[in-house]
């Protein structure tokens, strides 16, 4: 019976140990090679009586002081980004099930290079979609159009046979419901390849504090569309564990891999209420034993 595992390790040797054609669904959100340190701070803000004590002004001119409680981050920079990705993507292709799907999440700086690499590995004929995840949050430069989207490339193992659960995908409202009639308006429509969805709110219930955390809503949509109940969903750049959270919610199983201790601790906290269902390990042997 498949189980849910979080593995603390370099992902490449783990991938090399997974049996071929055994994983129905893979989502990865690798480092974007931005050249920056990705960081997230936990802060506490409290009102102060003296203007000199405060570092910000709030409503009615009241002064507040911000205290940094903790900060987590990692360096997002590689000398050879494609050289880092290629062996991992080749392993992903090998272990992907015959009717499986890979969702590859990247930003505008690297997407064109990555698509060429993925075309070489999966074949251009197995490229299914370029999904644009668009959001509207954060700073707005005044010297160019503000970049407010990521790209998700969807490849399948075999374009003639893959999972796409049309009826299970949560529908979205029509923008002009009056033009389609009450029946269609009530049913909603299938999302297109452009997904408008907010980022994880800095103050929302989803927030784990992990830098680059992706919203549950976009992972839920992918898992709904491209896997079946009971399938194993793999994420080998697991970060905050959102792929696992979506899998648990939708009756799938998961295998999450990350070598960052902060990511592992974040996932321990995130899955604490599922402690009996989620196993933490530094290797694959226990997961393989559970698969047999």
GULONU-441536 format. One record per residue: residue number from 1; residue in three letters; chain; x, y negated, z negated of N, C-alpha, C in turn. Coordinates in steps of 0.2 Angstrom, whole numbers, plus 5000, padded with zeros to 4 digits. Each point is the difference from the previous one (the first is absolute). Example, Ala and Ser with C-alpha at 12.3 -4.5 7.8 and 13.67 -1.06 7.14 Angstrom:
[1,Ala,A,[5066,5028,4961],[4996,4994,5000],[5004,4994,5000]]
[2,Ser,A,[4998,4995,5004],[5004,4994,4999],[4996,4995,4997]]
This chain:
[1,Unk,A,[5004,5006,5000],[4996,4994,5000],[5004,4994,5000]]
[2,Unk,A,[5000,4995,5005],[5004,4994,5000],[4999,4996,4993]]
[3,Unk,A,[5005,4997,4998],[5000,4996,4994],[5003,4993,5002]]
[4,Unk,A,[4999,4995,4995],[5002,4993,5001],[5007,4999,4997]]
[5,Unk,A,[5005,4998,5004],[5007,5000,4997],[5003,4993,5001]]
[6,Unk,A,[5003,4997,4996],[5005,4994,5001],[5007,5002,4999]]
[7,Unk,A,[5004,5000,5005],[5007,5002,4999],[5005,4994,5000]]
[8,Unk,A,[5004,5000,4995],[5005,4995,4999],[5007,5002,5004]]
[9,Unk,A,[5001,4998,5006],[5005,5002,5004],[5001,4996,5006]]
[10,Unk,A,[5006,5000,5003],[5002,4998,5007],[4995,5004,5004]]
[11,Unk,A,[4996,4997,5005],[4995,5004,5003],[5003,5005,5006]]
[12,Unk,A,[5006,4998,5002],[5002,5005,5006],[5001,5007,4998]]
[13,Unk,A,[5004,5002,4995],[5000,5007,4998],[4994,5003,4998]]
[14,Unk,A,[4995,4996,4998],[4993,5003,4998],[4997,5002,5007]]
[15,Unk,A,[5000,4995,5004],[4997,5001,5007],[5002,5006,5003]]
[16,Unk,A,[5007,5001,5000],[5003,5005,5003],[4998,5007,4997]]
[17,Unk,A,[4998,5000,4994],[4998,5006,4997],[4992,5002,5001]]
[18,Unk,A,[4996,4996,5003],[4993,5001,5001],[4999,5004,5006]]
[19,Unk,A,[4996,5005,5000],[4999,5005,5005],[4997,4996,5007]]
[20,Unk,A,[5002,5002,5005],[4998,4997,5007],[4992,5000,5000]]
[21,Unk,A,[4997,4995,5003],[4993,5000,5002],[4996,5001,4994]]
[22,Unk,A,[5002,4998,4994],[4996,5001,4994],[4996,4995,4997]]
[23,Unk,A,[5001,4993,5003],[4997,4994,4997],[4995,4997,5005]]
[24,Unk,A,[4994,5000,4998],[4995,4997,5005],[5000,4992,5000]]
[25,Unk,A,[5002,4997,4995],[5000,4993,5000],[5006,4997,4997]]
[26,Unk,A,[5003,4995,5004],[5006,4996,4997],[4999,4993,5001]]
[27,Unk,A,[5001,4996,4994],[5000,4993,5001],[5006,4998,4997]]
[28,Unk,A,[5004,4995,5003],[5006,4997,4997],[5000,4993,5001]]
[29,Unk,A,[5003,4997,4995],[5000,4992,4999],[5008,4999,4999]]
[30,Unk,A,[5004,5001,5004],[5007,5000,4999],[5002,4992,4998]]
[31,Unk,A,[5006,4999,4997],[5003,4994,4999],[5000,4996,5007]]
[32,Unk,A,[4998,4994,5000],[4999,4996,5007],[5006,4997,5002]]
[33,Unk,A,[5006,5001,4997],[5006,4997,5002],[5000,4993,5000]]
[34,Unk,A,[4997,4996,4995],[4999,4993,5001],[5007,4997,4998]]
[35,Unk,A,[5005,5003,4997],[5006,4997,4997],[4999,4996,4994]]
[36,Unk,A,[4994,5001,4997],[4999,4997,4993],[4999,5005,4995]]
[37,Unk,A,[5000,4997,4994],[4998,5004,4994],[4993,5000,4999]]
[38,Unk,A,[4996,5006,5000],[4993,5000,4999],[4999,5000,4992]]
[39,Unk,A,[4997,4995,4998],[4999,5000,4992],[4993,4998,4998]]
[40,Unk,A,[4998,5002,4994],[4994,4999,4997],[5001,4998,4993]]
[41,Unk,A,[4998,4995,4998],[5000,4998,4993],[4994,5001,4996]]
[42,Unk,A,[5001,5002,4993],[4994,5000,4996],[5001,4994,4995]]
[43,Unk,A,[4995,4996,5000],[5000,4994,4996],[4995,4999,4995]]
[44,Unk,A,[5001,4996,4995],[4994,4998,4995],[5000,4992,5000]]
[45,Unk,A,[4994,4997,5001],[4999,4993,5000],[4996,4998,4994]]
[46,Unk,A,[5003,4995,4996],[4996,4998,4994],[5000,4992,5000]]
[47,Unk,A,[4995,4997,4997],[4999,4993,5000],[5005,4998,4994]]
[48,Unk,A,[5003,4994,5001],[5005,4997,4995],[4997,4993,4999]]
[49,Unk,A,[5002,4998,4994],[4998,4993,4998],[5004,4994,5002]]
[50,Unk,A,[5006,5002,5002],[5005,4995,5002],[5001,5000,5007]]
[51,Unk,A,[5000,4994,5004],[5001,5000,5007],[5007,5003,5002]]
[52,Unk,A,[5005,4998,4995],[5007,5002,5001],[5001,5008,5000]]
[53,Unk,A,[4996,5003,4996],[5000,5008,5000],[4998,5003,5006]]
[54,Unk,A,[4995,4997,5004],[4997,5004,5005],[5004,4999,5007]]
[55,Unk,A,[4998,5005,5004],[5003,5000,5007],[4995,5000,5005]]
[56,Unk,A,[4994,4999,4998],[4995,4999,5005],[4994,4996,4997]]
[57,Unk,A,[4996,4997,5005],[4994,4996,4997],[4994,5004,5003]]
[58,Unk,A,[4995,5000,4996],[4993,5004,5002],[4995,4995,5000]]
[59,Unk,A,[4994,5002,4999],[4994,4996,5001],[4999,4995,4994]]
[60,Unk,A,[4998,4994,5002],[5000,4995,4995],[5006,4997,4997]]
[61,Unk,A,[5006,5002,5004],[5006,4997,4997],[5004,5004,4995]]
[62,Unk,A,[4997,5006,4998],[5003,5004,4995],[5006,5003,5002]]
[63,Unk,A,[5005,5001,4995],[5006,5002,5002],[5001,5008,4998]]
[64,Unk,A,[5003,5004,5004],[5001,5007,4999],[5007,5002,5001]]
[65,Unk,A,[5002,5005,4996],[5007,5003,5000],[5000,5007,5003]]
[66,Unk,A,[5004,5002,5004],[5000,5006,5003],[5006,5004,4998]]
[67,Unk,A,[4999,5006,4997],[5005,5005,4998],[5001,5006,5004]]
[68,Unk,A,[5006,5001,5003],[5001,5006,5004],[5001,5006,4995]]
[69,Unk,A,[4995,5005,5001],[5000,5006,4995],[5005,5005,5003]]
[70,Unk,A,[5000,5001,5007],[5004,5005,5003],[5000,4999,5008]]
[71,Unk,A,[5005,5003,5003],[5000,4999,5007],[5003,5006,5003]]
[72,Unk,A,[4997,5002,5006],[5002,5006,5003],[5001,4999,5008]]
[73,Unk,A,[5005,5003,5003],[5001,4999,5007],[5005,5004,5003]]
[74,Unk,A,[5001,5000,5006],[5005,5004,5003],[5003,4996,5006]]
[75,Unk,A,[5006,5001,5003],[5003,4997,5005],[4997,5003,5007]]
[76,Unk,A,[4997,4996,5004],[4997,5002,5006],[5005,4998,5006]]
[77,Unk,A,[5006,5004,5001],[5004,4998,5005],[5004,5006,5002]]
[78,Unk,A,[5001,5002,5006],[5004,5005,5003],[5005,4998,5005]]
[79,Unk,A,[5006,5003,5000],[5004,4998,5006],[4998,5003,5006]]
[80,Unk,A,[4997,5006,5000],[4998,5004,5006],[4993,5002,4998]]
[81,Unk,A,[4995,4996,5001],[4993,5002,4998],[4997,5006,5004]]
[82,Unk,A,[5001,5000,5006],[4998,5006,5004],[5004,5006,4999]]
[83,Unk,A,[5006,4999,4999],[5004,5006,4998],[4998,5003,4993]]
[84,Unk,A,[4997,4996,4996],[4997,5002,4993],[4994,5004,5002]]
[85,Unk,A,[4996,4997,5004],[4993,5003,5001],[5000,5006,5004]]
[86,Unk,A,[5004,5001,5005],[5000,5005,5005],[5000,5007,4998]]
[87,Unk,A,[5004,5002,4995],[5000,5007,4998],[4994,5001,4996]]
[88,Unk,A,[4997,4995,4996],[4994,5001,4996],[4994,5001,5005]]
[89,Unk,A,[5000,4996,5005],[4994,5001,5005],[5000,5006,5004]]
[90,Unk,A,[5006,5003,5001],[5001,5006,5004],[4997,5006,4995]]
[91,Unk,A,[5002,4999,4994],[4997,5005,4995],[4993,4999,4999]]
[92,Unk,A,[4997,4994,5000],[4993,4999,5000],[4996,5003,5006]]
[93,Unk,A,[5003,5000,5006],[4997,5003,5006],[5001,5008,4999]]
[94,Unk,A,[5005,5002,4998],[5001,5008,4999],[4994,5002,4995]]
[95,Unk,A,[4999,4997,4994],[4996,5003,4995],[4993,4998,5001]]
[96,Unk,A,[4998,4995,5005],[4993,4999,5001],[4997,5005,5003]]
[97,Unk,A,[4993,5002,4998],[4996,5005,5002],[4999,4999,5008]]
[98,Unk,A,[4998,5005,5003],[4998,5000,5007],[4995,4995,5002]]
[99,Unk,A,[4995,4999,4996],[4995,4995,5001],[5001,4994,4995]]
[100,Unk,A,[5006,4999,4998],[5001,4995,4995],[5001,4993,5002]]
[101,Unk,A,[5000,4995,4996],[5001,4993,5002],[5005,4996,4995]]
[102,Unk,A,[5004,4996,5003],[5005,4996,4996],[4998,4992,5001]]
[103,Unk,A,[4999,4997,4994],[4999,4993,5000],[5007,4996,4998]]
[104,Unk,A,[5002,4996,5004],[5007,4997,4999],[4999,4993,4999]]
[105,Unk,A,[5001,4997,4994],[4998,4993,4998],[5007,4996,5000]]
[106,Unk,A,[5000,4994,5004],[5006,4996,5000],[4998,4993,5002]]
[107,Unk,A,[5004,4995,5000],[4998,4994,5001],[5003,4997,5007]]
[108,Unk,A,[4999,4994,5001],[5001,4998,5007],[5008,4999,5002]]
[109,Unk,A,[5004,5000,4995],[5007,5000,5001],[5003,5006,5003]]
[110,Unk,A,[4997,5006,4999],[5003,5006,5002],[4996,5005,5004]]
[111,Unk,A,[4993,4998,5001],[4996,5004,5003],[5001,5002,5007]]
[112,Unk,A,[5003,4996,5004],[5002,5001,5007],[5005,5006,5000]]
[113,Unk,A,[5005,4999,4996],[5006,5005,5000],[4997,5007,4998]]
[114,Unk,A,[4996,4999,4994],[4997,5007,4998],[4996,5003,5004]]
[115,Unk,A,[4996,4997,5004],[4996,5003,5005],[5003,5004,5005]]
[116,Unk,A,[5006,4997,5003],[5004,5003,5005],[5003,5007,4997]]
[117,Unk,A,[5002,4999,4993],[5003,5006,4997],[4994,5006,4999]]
[118,Unk,A,[4994,4998,4998],[4995,5004,4999],[4997,5003,5007]]
[119,Unk,A,[5000,4996,5005],[4999,5003,5007],[5005,5006,5002]]
[120,Unk,A,[5006,4999,4998],[5005,5005,5002],[4999,5006,4996]]
[121,Unk,A,[4998,5000,4994],[4999,5005,4995],[4993,5004,5002]]
[122,Unk,A,[4995,4996,5000],[4993,5003,5000],[4998,5000,5007]]
[123,Unk,A,[5003,4997,5005],[4997,4999,5007],[4995,4995,5001]]
[124,Unk,A,[5001,4996,5005],[4996,4994,5001],[4992,5002,5001]]
[125,Unk,A,[4999,5006,5002],[4994,5003,5001],[4996,5001,4994]]
[126,Unk,A,[5004,5000,4994],[4997,5002,4994],[4999,4994,4995]]
[127,Unk,A,[5001,4994,5003],[4999,4993,4997],[4993,4999,5001]]
[128,Unk,A,[4996,4999,4994],[4993,4999,5000],[4998,4993,4999]]
[129,Unk,A,[5002,4997,4996],[4998,4993,4998],[5006,4995,4997]]
[130,Unk,A,[4999,4994,5002],[5004,4995,4996],[4994,4996,4996]]
[131,Unk,A,[5001,5001,4993],[4995,4997,4996],[5003,4994,4997]]
[132,Unk,A,[4996,4994,5000],[5002,4994,4997],[4997,4999,4993]]
[133,Unk,A,[5003,5000,4995],[4997,4998,4994],[5002,4993,4998]]
[134,Unk,A,[4994,4996,5001],[5001,4993,4999],[4997,4998,4993]]
[135,Unk,A,[5003,4995,4997],[4999,4997,4994],[5001,4993,5000]]
[136,Unk,A,[4998,4997,4994],[5000,4992,5000],[5002,4998,4993]]
[137,Unk,A,[5006,5001,4998],[5002,4998,4994],[5008,4998,5000]]
[138,Unk,A,[5001,4995,4995],[5007,4998,5000],[5002,4994,5003]]
[139,Unk,A,[5006,4998,5001],[5003,4994,5002],[4999,5000,5008]]
[140,Unk,A,[5000,4993,5002],[4998,4999,5007],[5006,4995,5003]]
[141,Unk,A,[5005,5003,5003],[5005,4995,5003],[4997,4995,5005]]
[142,Unk,A,[5003,4995,5001],[4997,4994,5004],[5004,5000,5007]]
[143,Unk,A,[5005,5005,5001],[5004,4999,5006],[4999,5006,5005]]
[144,Unk,A,[4994,5004,4998],[4998,5006,5004],[4994,5002,4998]]
[145,Unk,A,[4997,5005,5004],[4993,5003,4998],[5002,5005,4994]]
[146,Unk,A,[4996,4999,4994],[5001,5004,4995],[5000,5007,5001]]
[147,Unk,A,[5005,5004,4999],[4999,5008,5001],[4996,5003,4994]]
[148,Unk,A,[4994,5002,5002],[4995,5003,4995],[4998,5007,5003]]
[149,Unk,A,[5004,5004,5002],[4998,5007,5002],[5005,5005,4999]]
[150,Unk,A,[4999,5006,4999],[5004,5006,5001],[4998,5004,5006]]
[151,Unk,A,[5004,5004,5002],[4998,5005,5006],[5001,5007,4997]]
[152,Unk,A,[4995,5004,5002],[5000,5007,4998],[4999,5004,5007]]
[153,Unk,A,[5005,5004,5001],[5000,5004,5006],[4998,5007,4999]]
[154,Unk,A,[4995,5002,5003],[4997,5007,4999],[5002,5005,5006]]
[155,Unk,A,[5004,5005,4998],[5002,5005,5005],[4997,5007,4997]]
[156,Unk,A,[4998,5004,5005],[4998,5007,4999],[5004,5005,5002]]
[157,Unk,A,[5000,5006,4998],[5005,5005,5002],[4998,5002,5007]]
[158,Unk,A,[4993,5000,5002],[4998,5002,5006],[4994,4996,5002]]
[159,Unk,A,[5000,4996,5005],[4995,4996,5002],[4994,5004,5003]]
[160,Unk,A,[5000,5006,5001],[4995,5004,5002],[4996,5003,4994]]
[161,Unk,A,[5003,5000,4994],[4997,5003,4994],[5002,4997,4994]]
[162,Unk,A,[4996,4995,4997],[5001,4997,4994],[4994,4999,4996]]
[163,Unk,A,[5001,4998,4994],[4994,4999,4995],[4998,4992,5001]]
[164,Unk,A,[4994,4999,5001],[4997,4993,5000],[4993,5001,4997]]
[165,Unk,A,[4999,4998,4994],[4993,5001,4997],[4996,4994,5001]]
[166,Unk,A,[4997,4999,5006],[4996,4994,5001],[4995,4999,4995]]
[167,Unk,A,[4996,5005,4998],[4994,5000,4996],[5002,4998,4993]]
[168,Unk,A,[5006,5002,4998],[5002,4999,4993],[5003,4993,4999]]
[169,Unk,A,[5002,4996,5005],[5003,4994,4999],[4995,4995,4998]]
[170,Unk,A,[5002,4996,4994],[4995,4995,4998],[4999,4995,5005]]
[171,Unk,A,[4994,4998,5002],[4999,4995,5005],[5000,4993,4997]]
[172,Unk,A,[5001,4995,5004],[5000,4993,4998],[4994,4997,5003]]
[173,Unk,A,[4998,4994,4997],[4994,4996,5003],[5002,4997,5007]]
[174,Unk,A,[4995,4999,5004],[5000,4997,5006],[5001,4992,4998]]
[175,Unk,A,[5004,4997,5004],[5001,4993,4999],[4994,4996,5002]]
[176,Unk,A,[4996,5002,5005],[4994,4997,5002],[4994,5005,5000]]
[177,Unk,A,[4998,5002,4994],[4995,5005,4999],[4993,4999,5004]]
[178,Unk,A,[4999,4994,5001],[4994,4998,5003],[5000,5002,5008]]
[179,Unk,A,[5006,5001,5003],[5000,5002,5007],[5000,5007,5001]]
[180,Unk,A,[5000,5004,4995],[5000,5007,5001],[4994,5004,4998]]
[181,Unk,A,[4995,4997,4996],[4994,5003,4998],[5001,5002,4993]]
[182,Unk,A,[4995,5001,4996],[5000,5002,4993],[5003,5007,4999]]
[183,Unk,A,[4999,5005,5004],[5002,5007,4999],[5008,5000,5000]]
[184,Unk,A,[5003,4997,5006],[5007,5000,5000],[5003,4996,4995]]
[185,Unk,A,[4997,4994,4998],[5002,4996,4995],[5001,5003,4993]]
[186,Unk,A,[4995,5004,4999],[5000,5004,4993],[5005,5006,5000]]
[187,Unk,A,[5001,5003,5006],[5005,5005,5001],[5007,4997,5000]]
[188,Unk,A,[5001,4994,5002],[5007,4998,5001],[5004,5003,5006]]
[189,Unk,A,[5006,4998,5000],[5004,5002,5006],[5007,5002,4998]]
[190,Unk,A,[5003,5004,5005],[5006,5003,4999],[5005,4994,5000]]
[191,Unk,A,[5005,5000,4995],[5005,4995,5001],[5004,5000,5006]]
[192,Unk,A,[5003,4995,5003],[5004,5000,5006],[5007,5001,4997]]
[193,Unk,A,[5005,4999,5005],[5007,5001,4998],[5003,4993,4997]]
[194,Unk,A,[4995,4996,4998],[5002,4994,4996],[4997,5000,4994]]
[195,Unk,A,[5003,5001,4994],[4997,5001,4993],[5001,4993,4996]]
[196,Unk,A,[4995,4997,4999],[5000,4994,4995],[4999,5003,4993]]
[197,Unk,A,[5005,4999,4996],[5000,5003,4993],[5005,4996,4996]]
[198,Unk,A,[4997,4997,4994],[5005,4996,4996],[5006,5005,4997]]
[199,Unk,A,[5005,4996,4999],[5005,5004,4996],[4998,5002,4993]]
[200,Unk,A,[5004,5003,4996],[4999,5002,4993],[5000,4993,4996]]
[201,Unk,A,[4995,4998,4997],[4999,4994,4997],[5005,5000,4994]]
[202,Unk,A,[5004,4995,4999],[5005,4999,4994],[4996,5001,4994]]
[203,Unk,A,[4994,4999,4999],[4996,5000,4994],[4995,5006,5000]]
[204,Unk,A,[5000,5004,5005],[4994,5004,5001],[5001,5007,4997]]
[205,Unk,A,[4995,5004,4999],[5000,5006,4997],[5005,5005,5003]]
[206,Unk,A,[5001,5000,5006],[5005,5004,5004],[5007,4999,4998]]
[207,Unk,A,[5002,4994,4998],[5007,4999,4999],[5004,5004,4996]]
[208,Unk,A,[5005,5003,5002],[5005,5004,4996],[5006,4996,4998]]
[209,Unk,A,[5001,4995,5003],[5007,4996,4999],[5005,5002,5005]]
[210,Unk,A,[4999,5005,5004],[5005,5002,5005],[5001,4996,5006]]
[211,Unk,A,[5006,4997,5001],[5000,4996,5006],[4998,5004,5007]]
[212,Unk,A,[4997,4997,5004],[4998,5002,5007],[4994,5005,4999]]
[213,Unk,A,[4997,5001,4994],[4994,5004,4999],[4995,4999,5006]]
[214,Unk,A,[4997,5005,5003],[4995,4999,5005],[4993,5002,4997]]
[215,Unk,A,[4995,4996,5003],[4993,5001,4997],[4997,5007,5001]]
[216,Unk,A,[4997,5002,4995],[4996,5007,5001],[4996,5000,5006]]
[217,Unk,A,[4996,4995,5002],[4996,5000,5005],[5002,5002,5007]]
[218,Unk,A,[5007,4998,5001],[5002,5002,5007],[5003,5007,5000]]
[219,Unk,A,[5002,5002,4994],[5002,5007,5000],[4994,5005,5000]]
[220,Unk,A,[4995,4998,4997],[4994,5004,5000],[4997,5001,5007]]
[221,Unk,A,[5000,4994,5004],[4998,5001,5007],[5004,5005,5004]]
[222,Unk,A,[5007,5000,4999],[5004,5004,5004],[4999,5008,4998]]
[223,Unk,A,[4999,5001,4993],[4999,5007,4997],[4993,5002,5002]]
[224,Unk,A,[4995,4996,5000],[4994,5002,5002],[5000,5002,5008]]
[225,Unk,A,[5003,4996,5004],[5000,5001,5007],[5004,5007,5002]]
[226,Unk,A,[5005,5001,4997],[5005,5004,5003],[5002,5006,4996]]
[227,Unk,A,[4996,5002,4995],[5002,5006,4996],[4993,5003,4998]]
[228,Unk,A,[5000,5006,4997],[4994,5004,4998],[5001,5001,4993]]
[229,Unk,A,[4994,5001,4997],[5000,5002,4992],[5004,5006,4999]]
[230,Unk,A,[5005,4999,4995],[5004,5006,4998],[5007,4999,5004]]
[231,Unk,A,[5001,4996,5005],[5006,4999,5003],[5005,4997,4996]]
[232,Unk,A,[5007,5001,5001],[5005,4996,4997],[5002,4994,5004]]
[233,Unk,A,[5000,4994,4996],[5002,4994,5003],[5007,4998,4997]]
[234,Unk,A,[5005,4999,5005],[5007,4999,4998],[5002,4993,5001]]
[235,Unk,A,[5003,4997,4995],[5003,4993,5001],[5007,5001,4997]]
[236,Unk,A,[5005,4999,5004],[5007,5001,4997],[5004,4993,4999]]
[237,Unk,A,[4996,4995,5000],[5002,4993,4998],[4995,4998,4995]]
[238,Unk,A,[4998,5004,4995],[4994,4999,4996],[4999,4994,4996]]
[239,Unk,A,[5005,4996,4998],[4999,4994,4997],[4995,5001,4994]]
[240,Unk,A,[4995,4996,5000],[4995,5000,4994],[4995,5006,5000]]
[241,Unk,A,[5000,5004,5006],[4996,5006,5000],[4993,4999,5002]]
[242,Unk,A,[4999,4995,5005],[4993,4999,5002],[4998,5005,5004]]
[243,Unk,A,[5004,5003,5004],[4998,5006,5004],[4997,5006,4996]]
[244,Unk,A,[5003,5001,4994],[4998,5005,4996],[4993,4998,4997]]
[245,Unk,A,[5000,4993,4998],[4993,4998,4997],[4994,5001,5005]]
[246,Unk,A,[5002,4999,5006],[4995,5001,5005],[4998,5007,5001]]
[247,Unk,A,[5005,5004,5000],[4999,5008,5001],[4996,5002,4994]]
[248,Unk,A,[5002,4998,4994],[4996,5003,4994],[4992,4998,5001]]
[249,Unk,A,[4999,4994,5002],[4993,4997,5000],[4996,5004,5006]]
[250,Unk,A,[5004,5002,5005],[4996,5003,5005],[5001,5008,5001]]
[251,Unk,A,[5002,5003,4994],[5000,5007,5000],[5006,5003,5004]]
[252,Unk,A,[5005,4997,5001],[5006,5002,5003],[5005,5002,4995]]
[253,Unk,A,[5006,5003,5002],[5006,5000,4995],[5005,4996,5003]]
[254,Unk,A,[5005,4999,4996],[5006,4996,5002],[5007,5002,4998]]
[255,Unk,A,[5005,4998,5004],[5007,5001,4999],[5003,4994,5001]]
[256,Unk,A,[5002,4996,4994],[5003,4994,5001],[5008,5000,4998]]
[257,Unk,A,[5004,4997,5003],[5007,5000,4999],[5003,4993,5000]]
[258,Unk,A,[5004,4998,4995],[5003,4994,5000],[5006,5001,4995]]
[259,Unk,A,[5006,4996,5002],[5006,5001,4996],[5001,4994,4995]]
[260,Unk,A,[4995,4995,5000],[5001,4994,4996],[4996,5002,4993]]
[261,Unk,A,[5004,5000,4995],[4998,5001,4993],[4994,4996,4998]]
[262,Unk,A,[5000,4993,5003],[4994,4996,4998],[4994,5003,5004]]
[263,Unk,A,[5000,5002,5006],[4994,5003,5003],[4998,5006,4996]]
[264,Unk,A,[5004,5004,4998],[4998,5006,4996],[4996,4998,4994]]
[265,Unk,A,[5003,4996,4996],[4997,4997,4994],[4993,4997,5002]]
[266,Unk,A,[5000,4996,5005],[4993,4997,5002],[4995,5006,5001]]
[267,Unk,A,[5002,5005,5004],[4995,5005,5001],[4999,5004,4994]]
[268,Unk,A,[5004,5001,4995],[4998,5003,4994],[4995,4997,4997]]
[269,Unk,A,[5000,4993,5000],[4995,4996,4997],[4994,5000,5004]]
[270,Unk,A,[5000,5000,5006],[4994,5000,5005],[4996,5006,4999]]
[271,Unk,A,[5004,5006,4999],[4996,5006,5000],[5000,5003,4993]]
[272,Unk,A,[5000,4996,4995],[5000,5002,4993],[4993,5004,4999]]
[273,Unk,A,[4995,4997,5003],[4993,5003,4998],[4999,5006,5004]]
[274,Unk,A,[5005,5002,5004],[4999,5007,5004],[5006,5004,4998]]
[275,Unk,A,[5003,5000,4994],[5006,5003,4998],[4999,5007,5001]]
[276,Unk,A,[4995,5003,4999],[4999,5008,5001],[5000,5002,5008]]
[277,Unk,A,[4999,4995,5004],[5000,5001,5007],[5006,4998,5004]]
[278,Unk,A,[5004,4996,4997],[5006,4997,5004],[5007,5003,4996]]
[279,Unk,A,[5004,5002,5004],[5007,5003,4997],[5005,4996,5003]]
[280,Unk,A,[5005,4999,4995],[5006,4996,5002],[5006,5004,5000]]
[281,Unk,A,[5004,5000,5005],[5006,5004,5000],[5006,4996,5004]]
[282,Unk,A,[5006,5003,5000],[5005,4998,5003],[5002,5004,5006]]
[283,Unk,A,[4996,5005,5002],[5001,5005,5005],[4994,5003,5003]]
[284,Unk,A,[5000,5004,5005],[4995,5002,5004],[4997,5007,4998]]
[285,Unk,A,[5004,5004,4996],[4999,5007,4999],[4993,5001,4997]]
[286,Unk,A,[4998,4996,4995],[4994,5001,4997],[4994,4999,5004]]
[287,Unk,A,[5001,4995,5005],[4994,4998,5005],[5000,5006,5005]]
[288,Unk,A,[5006,5003,5002],[5000,5005,5005],[4997,5006,4996]]
[289,Unk,A,[5001,5001,4994],[4997,5006,4997],[4992,4999,4999]]
[290,Unk,A,[4998,4994,4999],[4993,4999,5000],[4996,5001,5007]]
[291,Unk,A,[5004,4999,5005],[4997,5001,5007],[4999,5007,5002]]
[292,Unk,A,[5004,5004,4997],[4999,5007,5002],[4994,5004,4997]]
